[in-house]
Amino acid sequence: MRGSYRVMGKTVVVYFDGRIKFVDYGMDRPETVAKWLISDLSRAKPRKQRTW
């Protein structure tokens, strides 16, 4: 899995493939939220391949 994260206050900042995403983690552990977000980003189709 490519990507990294850091915790700033109540926010998890995720860096993945040149993208930066952030989310508040609330009641869940920040490590868990970071893993969820990185796995979601790794499965997402690139913008060019999306058919909306």
FITI-441842 format. One line per field, with one value per residue: residue number from 1; residue in three letters; x, y, z of N, C-alpha, C in turn. Coordinates in nm, 3 decimals. Layout:
! residues N
n = c(NUM | ...)
res = c(ALA | ...)
nx = c(X | ...)
ny = c(Y | ...)
nz = c(Z | ...)
cax = c(X | ...)
cay = c(Y | ...)
caz = c(Z | ...)
cx = c(X | ...)
cy = c(Y | ...)
cz = c(Z | ...)
END
This chain:
! residues 52
n = c(1 | 2 | 3 | 4 | 5 | 6 | 7 | 8 | 9 | 10 | 11 | 12 | 13 | 14 | 15 | 16 | 17 | 18 | 19 | 20 | 21 | 22 | 23 | 24 | 25 | 26 | 27 | 28 | 29 | 30 | 31 | 32 | 33 | 34 | 35 | 36 | 37 | 38 | 39 | 40 | 41 | 42 | 43 | 44 | 45 | 46 | 47 | 48 | 49 | 50 | 51 | 52)
res = c(MET | ARG | GLY | SER | TYR | ARG | VAL | MET | GLY | LYS | THR | VAL | VAL | VAL | TYR | PHE | ASP | GLY | ARG | ILE | LYS | PHE | VAL | ASP | TYR | GLY | MET | ASP | ARG | PRO | GLU | THR | VAL | ALA | LYS | TRP | LEU | ILE | SER | ASP | LEU | SER | ARG | ALA | LYS | PRO | ARG | LYS | GLN | ARG | THR | TRP)
nx = c(0.084 | 0.067 | 0.132 | 0.096 | 0.039 | -0.055 | -0.129 | -0.309 | -0.416 | -0.754 | -0.770 | -0.697 | -0.447 | -0.393 | -0.158 | -0.137 | -0.034 | 0.038 | -0.181 | -0.370 | -0.564 | -0.801 | -0.954 | -1.177 | -1.140 | -1.298 | -1.458 | -1.319 | -0.997 | -0.713 | -0.525 | -0.670 | -0.866 | -0.700 | -0.594 | -0.831 | -0.896 | -0.669 | -0.687 | -0.930 | -0.861 | -0.667 | -0.814 | -0.981 | -1.087 | -0.887 | -0.949 | -0.984 | -1.084 | -1.334 | -1.681 | -1.925)
ny = c(-0.117 | 0.214 | 0.525 | 0.772 | 0.906 | 1.161 | 1.287 | 1.562 | 1.740 | 1.680 | 1.570 | 1.363 | 1.354 | 1.248 | 1.136 | 1.042 | 0.912 | 1.168 | 1.312 | 1.488 | 1.426 | 1.488 | 1.416 | 1.425 | 1.232 | 1.159 | 0.927 | 0.699 | 0.534 | 0.722 | 0.591 | 0.380 | 0.514 | 0.640 | 0.417 | 0.319 | 0.534 | 0.543 | 0.290 | 0.318 | 0.522 | 0.389 | 0.200 | 0.349 | 0.457 | 0.617 | 0.959 | 0.990 | 0.747 | 0.717 | 0.677 | 0.876)
nz = c(0.000 | -0.093 | 0.049 | 0.309 | 0.637 | 0.874 | 1.199 | 1.303 | 1.552 | 1.578 | 1.331 | 1.053 | 0.817 | 0.495 | 0.261 | -0.067 | -0.369 | -0.475 | -0.400 | -0.150 | 0.124 | 0.384 | 0.700 | 0.978 | 1.273 | 1.495 | 1.703 | 1.634 | 1.612 | 1.504 | 1.341 | 1.233 | 1.082 | 0.896 | 0.759 | 0.642 | 0.469 | 0.302 | 0.183 | 0.046 | -0.135 | -0.281 | -0.418 | -0.575 | -0.898 | -1.146 | -1.240 | -1.519 | -1.604 | -1.496 | -1.542 | -1.560)
cax = c(0.000 | 0.144 | 0.067 | 0.135 | -0.057 | -0.015 | -0.241 | -0.297 | -0.535 | -0.856 | -0.776 | -0.597 | -0.408 | -0.341 | -0.088 | -0.140 | -0.016 | 0.036 | -0.306 | -0.379 | -0.703 | -0.805 | -1.082 | -1.181 | -1.152 | -1.403 | -1.448 | -1.229 | -0.854 | -0.664 | -0.457 | -0.775 | -0.926 | -0.599 | -0.590 | -0.953 | -0.887 | -0.566 | -0.739 | -1.029 | -0.791 | -0.594 | -0.911 | -1.055 | -1.043 | -0.840 | -1.056 | -1.003 | -1.154 | -1.468 | -1.786 | -2.043)
cay = c(0.000 | 0.337 | 0.635 | 0.800 | 0.992 | 1.220 | 1.332 | 1.700 | 1.768 | 1.577 | 1.547 | 1.276 | 1.402 | 1.134 | 1.167 | 0.922 | 0.936 | 1.311 | 1.374 | 1.509 | 1.421 | 1.497 | 1.379 | 1.419 | 1.092 | 1.138 | 0.821 | 0.593 | 0.562 | 0.788 | 0.493 | 0.306 | 0.603 | 0.659 | 0.294 | 0.317 | 0.633 | 0.500 | 0.177 | 0.372 | 0.594 | 0.294 | 0.128 | 0.444 | 0.467 | 0.751 | 1.044 | 0.972 | 0.621 | 0.717 | 0.698 | 0.933)
caz = c(0.000 | -0.098 | 0.117 | 0.445 | 0.705 | 1.000 | 1.280 | 1.347 | 1.633 | 1.559 | 1.187 | 0.990 | 0.685 | 0.420 | 0.137 | -0.151 | -0.513 | -0.506 | -0.352 | -0.007 | 0.174 | 0.528 | 0.759 | 1.124 | 1.308 | 1.594 | 1.803 | 1.586 | 1.625 | 1.383 | 1.255 | 1.163 | 0.981 | 0.791 | 0.678 | 0.561 | 0.363 | 0.206 | 0.105 | -0.046 | -0.241 | -0.367 | -0.501 | -0.659 | -1.036 | -1.184 | -1.292 | -1.662 | -1.629 | -1.439 | -1.641 | -1.493)
cx = c(0.090 | 0.065 | 0.119 | 0.031 | 0.009 | -0.139 | -0.212 | -0.425 | -0.632 | -0.872 | -0.664 | -0.573 | -0.340 | -0.280 | -0.083 | -0.133 | -0.027 | -0.091 | -0.300 | -0.527 | -0.698 | -0.946 | -1.069 | -1.206 | -1.248 | -1.372 | -1.353 | -1.083 | -0.803 | -0.594 | -0.557 | -0.835 | -0.828 | -0.591 | -0.713 | -0.942 | -0.782 | -0.616 | -0.846 | -0.963 | -0.719 | -0.689 | -0.986 | -0.998 | -0.988 | -0.952 | -1.085 | -1.087 | -1.295 | -1.571 | -1.911 | -2.131)
cy = c(0.124 | 0.445 | 0.653 | 0.892 | 1.057 | 1.274 | 1.474 | 1.736 | 1.653 | 1.541 | 1.454 | 1.330 | 1.286 | 1.185 | 1.038 | 0.962 | 1.084 | 1.383 | 1.388 | 1.511 | 1.432 | 1.469 | 1.385 | 1.276 | 1.062 | 1.029 | 0.709 | 0.634 | 0.625 | 0.692 | 0.415 | 0.389 | 0.625 | 0.536 | 0.284 | 0.412 | 0.594 | 0.383 | 0.223 | 0.444 | 0.498 | 0.217 | 0.219 | 0.446 | 0.607 | 0.829 | 1.019 | 0.847 | 0.619 | 0.745 | 0.745 | 0.996)
cz = c(0.000 | -0.027 | 0.257 | 0.506 | 0.825 | 1.069 | 1.327 | 1.422 | 1.623 | 1.411 | 1.143 | 0.850 | 0.614 | 0.290 | 0.056 | -0.298 | -0.550 | -0.464 | -0.201 | 0.031 | 0.326 | 0.578 | 0.911 | 1.166 | 1.422 | 1.694 | 1.762 | 1.608 | 1.496 | 1.288 | 1.172 | 1.052 | 0.866 | 0.701 | 0.590 | 0.443 | 0.259 | 0.122 | 0.007 | -0.163 | -0.335 | -0.458 | -0.598 | -0.801 | -1.061 | -1.250 | -1.440 | -1.692 | -1.573 | -1.549 | -1.571 | -1.594)
END
